[in-house]
Amino acid sequence: MNELASMERLLKKLFYLLVVLSILLGFFVKKEHSLFGWHEIPAVEAIFGGIGALLLLMAGKFLASFASKKEDFYD
């Protein structure tokens, strides 16, 4: 059990490191042909993607509460 907890901590740290790295790298990427004004904002794609993923997860949990059946449904 201890190995599993340490692996989870390691994966969380790696995830947060990659998120921060993705946002920081957004400041160094040169954007030559942006179509819309918000594409000029540094790291907007990484932030937008993270917020979109969180919204999808929350919507899935919300919809699962309606779709799930109670334990005694077939009794």
C-alpha positions in Angstrom: 0.0 0.0 0.0 2.9 2.3 0.8 4.4 1.9 -2.7 1.0 2.8 -4.3 0.8 6.0 -2.2 4.4 7.0 -3.1 3.6 6.3 -6.8 0.5 8.5 -6.6 2.5 11.3 -5.1 5.2 11.0 -7.7 2.6 11.1 -10.5 0.9 14.1 -9.0 4.2 15.9 -8.8 5.0 15.0 -12.4 1.6 16.2 -13.5 1.9 19.5 -11.8 5.5 19.9 -13.2 4.2 19.3 -16.7 1.3 21.7 -16.3 3.7 24.5 -15.1 6.2 23.7 -17.8 3.4 23.8 -20.5 2.3 27.2 -19.3 5.8 28.6 -19.1 6.7 27.3 -22.5 3.7 29.2 -23.9 5.5 32.5 -23.1 8.5 31.5 -25.4 6.6 30.2 -28.4 6.5 32.7 -31.2 3.0 33.1 -32.8 3.3 34.3 -36.3 -0.1 33.9 -37.9 -2.8 34.1 -35.2 -6.3 34.4 -36.5 -7.9 35.8 -33.3 -6.7 38.3 -30.8 -6.8 35.9 -27.9 -4.2 33.7 -29.6 -1.6 36.5 -28.9 -2.0 35.9 -25.1 0.9 33.7 -23.9 -0.1 30.2 -22.8 -3.8 30.8 -23.5 -4.1 27.3 -25.2 -2.8 25.5 -22.1 -5.0 27.4 -19.7 -8.0 27.0 -22.0 -7.4 23.3 -22.3 -7.0 22.8 -18.6 -10.2 24.7 -17.8 -12.0 22.8 -20.5 -10.9 19.4 -19.2 -12.0 20.4 -15.7 -15.4 21.4 -17.0 -15.8 18.1 -18.8 -14.9 16.2 -15.7 -17.4 18.1 -13.6 -20.1 17.7 -16.3 -19.5 13.9 -16.4 -19.8 13.6 -12.6 -23.0 15.7 -12.7 -24.6 13.6 -15.4 -23.4 10.3 -13.8 -25.5 11.2 -10.7 -28.6 11.0 -12.8 -27.6 8.0 -14.8 -26.5 5.7 -12.0 -28.9 3.3 -10.4 -29.3 2.6 -6.7 -27.9 -0.6 -5.3 -31.3 -2.2 -4.7 -32.6 -1.4 -8.2 -33.0 -5.0 -9.3 -34.4 -6.3 -5.9 
